[in-house]
Each structure stands twice: as structure tokens, then as C-alpha cells.
Amino acid sequence: MSDFNKDFLFGVATASYQVEGAYNEDGRSMSIWDTFCRQDGKVYNGHNGDVACDHYHLYKDDVKMMKDLGIEAYRFSIAWPRIFPEKGHYNSKGIDFYKRLTDELLKNDIKPFVTIYHWDLPQWADDLGGWLNREVVDWFGEYASKLFNELGGYIKNWITLNEPWCSSFLSYFIGEHAPGHKDLGEAVLVSHNLLLAHGKAVEIFRHINSSDSKIGITLNLNEVFPATDSPEDKAAAQIADGFQNRWFLDPIFKGEYPKDMLELFGKYAKTDFITDDDLKQISQKLDFLGVNYYTRAVVKKGNDGILNAEQIDVDNEKTEMGWEVYPESLYNILMRLKNEYTFDLPLYITENGAAYKDVVSDDGHVHDEKRIEFLKKHFKQVKRFIDDGGNLKGYFVWSLMDNFEWAHGYSKRFGIVYVDYETEKRILKDSALWYKNLISTRTI
Ligand SMILES: CO[C@H](O)c1c[n+]2c([nH]1)[C@H](O)[C@@H](O)[C@H](O)[C@H]2CO
């Protein structure tokens, strides 16, 4: 008796800006990440996605590699600047790449899962205000509509946004990601426009796509623990949970923003742009929820004057990103979703993985035991959730291959496949062979 039934999907995930390269090929225009990478000090060693893993040209080899590993689904994102390189100007050459990629996947019995937006906003949109300009909702609708019409016959699983928390708070408040603003008021407005755009795409999808097609969103969620039982730390954990999780889960699944966060944000940011009609658009029924999980958070009372919740360093095993390895929180998050938000709605782990100091040994292999252990522990938690009645339909390991890790450039390796960026040679890490075995036995 296997642990994962025949319908469970074992997948891998990537994103356009992180793997494609070909940044100015076949009509693609600049994205905010092309711009951000060219600004001094924003990205490690000035790295950028101009070439990346050259997936744009090497996709056939990459699909064959997935096939050989027994991969059943591939989550990738579409680069908006390939499809609409200028406002209102559709570029059919851009779509053609995704038709080629999707055709190759389907020929190899690999299910495509497409993320419509994984952070590479066209620069023309940002020049017009980007996610700060509510018109972006219509631009996103035009983009999504074109994808559904051109690819909807082949692609049956759609994710509107990858991690709106990152596209808003990490990019407009914390400032670590493009476009690198540091304004809470902007971040709150951006988070709302992102969710409106999500709802717009769902609305359009329901009018265009056949019933065998599914649409959802991917959220990065973590479990927040107070550093101590003190009332101050518990209050900090509540705010951190609201900032990271409930600000997105509540409007999407409950049709309202969390009151505590509205009140807190309201002290520093305008929130009067939120209307009841907006919340209706945001909270339309979904076919699934994608969950990206990497680590938990332990917070104490902070003094930043806004959230006053400061993450502490926990003395426990960590990955190369400094993220604590804490698989139990994956189970806890999934159970919370099931009990409070999604109930029987299908869930996917759309990202889980780890960066480690991977090196090619003298034997030509990459012996990434730590990554195998990381994945094993997290798959066990997912199995636990399924055994407890959870409706988990699949798991996408982040990532298929080493790739451009945003502000960390190419300094962090998340792949189960090693990439030699000098030669673009791919080397299966031991974790890829471990995954191949897991897929074939379906037993953790
Ligand atoms: C706290 O981690 C976030 O949930 C997160 C981690 N990750 C992500 N989101 C993004 O979706 C990927 O593009 C990153 O490459 C990947 C690895 O950093």
C-alpha cells in the first residue's frame, strides 16, 4: 500500500525570470527585475536574469530530464513582458515559446501548471505606476485573458499570482525585491490591487475556460510562534500572523480583511480604497489553493514602531538561506487551512525546498544529503496531513534546477538539479535520484 495514491501529483517548480534567460529575445521587453538587477547594490554581485539557466532554449532537454525522473507535473510561470512587451501590444512570438514548452510537456505526459504572475511585471506597467495604479487590474485582465484564449486548450491548471505578500510587502515595504520601495502605505495599496487583479483573472477565467480547467492562487504561509508566553510576545505573534498570513487568507476565503490588521495599517496607511465590491471580486470561489512553505517564524515584541514584531534567531538546523528547518509547521499550516479557510478545497504544495552549499564532487556527482533529508521530513508531514483527511493533491519541489534566487542572485542553489552557469550543463543531484525513487514507489 503506497503512501501517495495514483492521483497525487509529484511535481517541480520554476519561474520565468529565474530560469528562462533570453531577456530580450523574440520581442520580450524589460521587466521590473531586469531594471532592479541593473541598479547598484540591489542584487548579489550584480547578477541578473539575462541568461539564467537558458531554459528558453534548453527547455526540450529540461523536459526530457523531468520525464526521465518520472516528474508528473511542472509548475512554471509566464513572463508578462513576453506577451505584452508594450501596453496594449500583444506579441504572438511570446506566446509561441509557451506553446512549444507546453507541447513538449504534454508529449511527455507532464501536466503543466501555469503561474500567470511570478513577479516579472513589465517595466512599461511600472512606469505607469505598476501595482500602485488600480488600472493594473485591467492590464492584468487583458494579459490573463490572452493566456486563457491562446493556451487554455492545453493548460488546465492556472495560478493567478505567486505570493502576493512578496509582490507587495517584500517589494514595497521591506524593499528587498523589485521595485524596492519602502513605504507601508504603498505596500497595503499594492496588496489590494494584486488581490483585485487575482479576482479579475478568476472572473475572466470563469467566462472563457472549460469546466475541466482549474484556477487558484499561491500564497506563502508560515506558522508564527511567540518567543515566550509573555502577553507582549503573544501579541507580536498575532500581528506577525496577520501580516504574513491572514491579510491574504481572510479577503480571499472570508471576503474581508482582518480587522486587527486593518486597524493597525490604518494608523500608517490609507485603506479607504477598499470597497465591498472589491471584496466580492477578491473572494470568488477558487478550485484550489497553492501553498508555498519553507520555514516557520518565532517572534518577540519588537520596536520598529509599526508591526512591533521581531523575528528571533532560533538555535536549530537551518538552510543556506538561514531559514530554520521546521517541517511540523507544514502540517500545522495545512490543518489550519483545512479547519479555518479551505475545508475540502483541494490544496497543492506549490513550493517547498531548500538551499544548501551544493558542490560537484570529484566523482562528478552532487551529494546533497541535507536536501534529501529536508524533503523527506516535509513529505512525511504532507503524508500525515493526507492521513488526517487533508485534501492535498500534489507537491511541487522548489526547484527543478538551481536558478536566479532574486536578491541573492545565483549564490543560493535550490535545485534538485545542479546548474553549471558557465556551461549551462545540468547535473542530477542525489536529491533528484531520491525524488525519482519516491515517485516510482509513491512511498515515503
Ligand atoms: C519565505 O520563502 C518564500 O515563501 C519563498 C521562497 N521562494 C519563493 N517564495 C519564490 O516563490 C521563489 O521564486 C523563490 O526562488 C523561492 C526560494 O526562495
The ligand as an SDF file (V2000), in Angstrom:
LIG
                    3D

 18 19  0  0  0  0  0  0  0  0999 V2000
    9.9450   32.5150    2.5860 C   0  0  0  0  0  0  0  0  0  0  0  0
   10.0500   31.9100    1.3360 O   0  0  0  0  0  0  0  0  0  0  0  0
    9.0820   32.2860    0.3680 C   0  0  0  0  0  0  0  0  0  0  0  0
    7.8640   31.6840    0.6240 O   0  0  0  0  0  0  0  0  0  0  0  0
    9.5870   31.9060   -0.9660 C   0  0  0  0  0  0  0  0  0  0  0  0
   10.7120   31.1830   -1.2750 C   0  0  0  0  0  0  0  0  0  0  0  0
   10.7820   31.1620   -2.6310 N   0  0  0  0  0  0  0  0  0  0  0  0
    9.7400   31.8750   -3.1290 C   0  0  0  0  0  0  0  0  0  0  0  0
    8.9880   32.2860   -2.1040 N   0  0  0  0  0  0  0  0  0  0  0  0
    9.5240   32.1970   -4.5800 C   0  0  0  0  0  0  0  0  0  0  0  0
    8.2230   31.8210   -4.9890 O   0  0  0  0  0  0  0  0  0  0  0  0
   10.6010   31.5870   -5.4560 C   0  0  0  0  0  0  0  0  0  0  0  0
   10.6440   32.3360   -6.6530 O   0  0  0  0  0  0  0  0  0  0  0  0
   11.9480   31.5640   -4.7090 C   0  0  0  0  0  0  0  0  0  0  0  0
   13.0030   31.1700   -5.5480 O   0  0  0  0  0  0  0  0  0  0  0  0
   11.8040   30.5880   -3.5250 C   0  0  0  0  0  0  0  0  0  0  0  0
   13.1080   30.3330   -2.7740 C   0  0  0  0  0  0  0  0  0  0  0  0
   13.4820   31.4880   -2.0860 O   0  0  0  0  0  0  0  0  0  0  0  0
  1  2  1  0
  2  3  1  0
  3  4  1  0
  3  5  1  0
  5  6  2  0
  5  9  1  0
  6  7  1  0
  7  8  2  0
  7 16  1  0
  8  9  1  0
  8 10  1  0
 10 11  1  0
 10 12  1  0
 12 13  1  0
 12 14  1  0
 14 15  1  0
 14 16  1  0
 16 17  1  0
 17 18  1  0
M  CHG  1   7   1
M  END
$$$$
